[in-house]
Amino acid sequence: MLARPNRLTRGADYKAVVRRGRRCASANTVVYTSATGESRPPRFGFIVSRQVGSAVVRNTLRRRLKAVCAEALTDVRPGSDVVIRVLPSGRDADFAALRADVTRCLARSGA
Protein backbone atom coordinates (compact mmCIF):
# COMPACT_ATOMS: atom_id res chain seq x y z
CA MET A 1 0.00 0.00 0.00
CA LEU A 2 1.23 3.46 -0.81
CA ALA A 3 1.28 6.04 1.96
CA ARG A 4 -0.56 9.33 1.52
CA PRO A 5 2.59 11.36 0.63
CA ASN A 6 3.29 8.90 -2.20
CA ARG A 7 -0.05 9.33 -3.99
CA LEU A 8 -1.24 11.82 -6.57
CA THR A 9 -4.65 13.05 -5.46
CA ARG A 10 -5.49 16.18 -7.44
CA GLY A 11 -6.77 16.10 -11.01
CA ALA A 12 -4.53 19.02 -11.93
CA ASP A 13 -1.48 16.99 -10.91
CA TYR A 14 -2.58 14.06 -13.09
CA LYS A 15 -3.17 16.39 -16.01
CA ALA A 16 0.23 18.06 -15.64
CA VAL A 17 2.10 14.76 -15.57
CA VAL A 18 0.23 13.31 -18.55
CA ARG A 19 0.62 16.46 -20.66
CA ARG A 20 4.20 17.43 -19.79
CA GLY A 21 5.76 14.17 -18.65
CA ARG A 22 7.84 11.64 -20.53
CA ARG A 23 5.85 8.76 -21.94
CA CYS A 24 6.79 5.09 -22.12
CA ALA A 25 4.36 2.57 -23.60
CA SER A 26 4.36 -1.18 -23.15
CA ALA A 27 1.95 -3.98 -23.97
CA ASN A 28 -0.26 -3.44 -20.91
CA THR A 29 0.49 0.05 -19.59
CA VAL A 30 1.54 3.56 -20.49
CA VAL A 31 3.77 5.21 -17.89
CA TYR A 32 4.12 8.99 -17.70
CA THR A 33 6.91 10.46 -15.58
CA SER A 34 7.60 14.03 -14.67
CA ALA A 35 10.52 15.27 -12.57
CA THR A 36 9.82 18.28 -10.41
CA GLY A 37 12.58 20.12 -8.62
CA GLU A 38 10.94 19.66 -5.24
CA SER A 39 12.48 17.71 -2.38
CA ARG A 40 9.59 15.42 -1.51
CA PRO A 41 8.86 11.72 -1.86
CA PRO A 42 7.90 10.43 -5.31
CA ARG A 43 4.16 10.32 -6.03
CA PHE A 44 2.20 7.78 -8.06
CA GLY A 45 -1.21 7.92 -9.71
CA PHE A 46 -3.22 5.32 -11.58
CA ILE A 47 -5.71 5.57 -14.44
CA VAL A 48 -7.83 2.47 -15.07
CA SER A 49 -10.78 3.23 -17.35
CA ARG A 50 -14.02 1.32 -17.78
CA GLN A 51 -12.75 -0.07 -21.08
CA VAL A 52 -10.43 -2.30 -19.07
CA GLY A 53 -13.28 -4.20 -17.46
CA SER A 54 -15.70 -4.35 -14.56
CA ALA A 55 -15.11 -2.64 -11.22
CA VAL A 56 -13.68 -5.84 -9.77
CA VAL A 57 -11.10 -6.12 -12.56
CA ARG A 58 -10.19 -2.42 -12.38
CA ASN A 59 -9.71 -2.48 -8.62
CA THR A 60 -7.64 -5.67 -8.81
CA LEU A 61 -5.34 -4.05 -11.37
CA ARG A 62 -5.09 -0.89 -9.29
CA ARG A 63 -4.09 -2.90 -6.20
CA ARG A 64 -1.47 -4.79 -8.20
CA LEU A 65 -0.02 -1.54 -9.52
CA LYS A 66 0.10 -0.08 -6.01
CA ALA A 67 2.09 -3.10 -4.86
CA VAL A 68 4.47 -2.75 -7.82
CA CYS A 69 5.00 0.94 -7.07
CA ALA A 70 5.55 0.26 -3.37
CA GLU A 71 8.36 -2.13 -4.36
CA ALA A 72 9.86 0.42 -6.78
CA LEU A 73 9.57 3.33 -4.35
CA THR A 74 13.25 3.28 -3.39
CA ASP A 75 14.36 3.23 -7.05
CA VAL A 76 12.41 6.35 -8.07
CA ARG A 77 14.07 9.73 -7.63
CA PRO A 78 12.59 12.09 -5.01
CA GLY A 79 10.34 14.75 -6.46
CA SER A 80 9.15 12.58 -9.36
CA ASP A 81 5.51 12.20 -10.31
CA VAL A 82 4.44 9.00 -12.07
CA VAL A 83 1.06 8.25 -13.67
CA ILE A 84 0.35 4.72 -14.88
CA ARG A 85 -2.48 4.18 -17.36
CA VAL A 86 -3.67 0.60 -17.85
CA LEU A 87 -4.56 -0.35 -21.41
CA PRO A 88 -7.48 -2.71 -22.15
CA SER A 89 -4.96 -5.47 -22.92
CA GLY A 90 -3.84 -5.23 -19.27
CA ARG A 91 -7.05 -6.92 -18.20
CA ASP A 92 -5.43 -10.34 -18.66
CA ALA A 93 -1.96 -9.42 -17.37
CA ASP A 94 -0.66 -11.10 -14.26
CA PHE A 95 1.38 -9.45 -11.51
CA ALA A 96 4.75 -10.40 -13.00
CA ALA A 97 3.88 -8.91 -16.39
CA LEU A 98 2.69 -5.66 -14.83
CA ARG A 99 5.82 -5.44 -12.68
CA ALA A 100 8.06 -6.03 -15.70
CA ASP A 101 6.26 -3.36 -17.75
CA VAL A 102 6.32 -0.73 -15.02
CA THR A 103 9.90 -1.29 -13.86
CA ARG A 104 11.17 -1.25 -17.46
CA CYS A 105 9.41 2.02 -18.16
CA LEU A 106 10.56 3.61 -14.91
CA ALA A 107 14.16 2.67 -15.64
CA ARG A 108 13.87 3.83 -19.23
CA SER A 109 12.39 7.20 -18.37
CA GLY A 110 15.08 7.95 -15.83
CA ALA A 111 12.66 8.33 -12.93
N, C-alpha and C positions, 0 to 999 in steps of 0.2 A: 504494500500500500504506500502511496506517495503522501508525504506530509503536506500540510497546507502551503508552506512556503515553496514547495516544489510543483505547484499546480498553476496553470493559467486559468483564470476565472472570468476575466472580462472579455466581452466580444471584441472590443477595440484591440486588445492584445492579440487575439487570434487573427484578426484581419491584418494587423501590421506584420505579423510573422509570415502569413501566407502571401501577402503582396510583395514584401520587401526581402524576404528570406531566400536562402539558397534552397533549391529543390533537388531531391533525389528520388527517383521512382524505381520501384521494384515490382515484382509480380503481384504482390498482395497489398502493398502500402505505397504511399507517397509521403516522404518526410521533408518538412520544411524546417530550416534552422536559421536563426538570426542571432548574431552576437551583439549584445549591447555592451556598453562600456561600464556598466554598473558592477559593483562588488556585492553580489547577492548569489544565493544558490541558483542553479539552473532550474528552469520551469518547463513543464510538459503539459501539452493539451492534446485532446483526442477528438477526431471527427469521424463518427460512424453513422452514415446516413441510413435511411429506411431501405434503400436499394440493396443494402447488404443482407437484410433478412429481418426476421421478427425481433421483438424486443429482447427475447431470451438470447438469441444469437448475437445481437449487438452488444448486450451487456457482458456476455461471455468474452467476446473479443476485446472489449474495453478493459475488463479485469486482466486478461492476459497481457495486454499492452502495458498496463500499469505495473505488472510484475516485471516485465522486460525492462522498463524504464527504471524501476527501483534497483535492478541489478546493474544497469549502466550508469547510475547516478555519479559514481566516483570517476568515471571516464569522461564525463562531459564537463567542459570548461565552465567555471562560474560566470554568471551573467548571461548565459545562453538561454534562448527561448526555442523550444522544439514543439512543432505541431505535427501529429501523425494522423494522416487520413487513410482510412481502410477502404480499399477498392472492393467492388462486389465479388471479385475472385477470392478475396480473403475469407469469405464465409467458410470455405472448406479447409483453410490452413490450420495446421496444428501449432502448438506452442513453439516447437523448435524452428519451424519455418518462419514464424513471425519474428522470433529472436534473431535469426540469421539476417532477415531483411532489414530490421531496424538497426542492428549493430553495424552492418555493412554500410548503411547510409549515414549513420552518425560518424563513423570513421572517415568516410569519403568526403563528407561536408566539412570536416575539420572542427566539429563541435567538440 
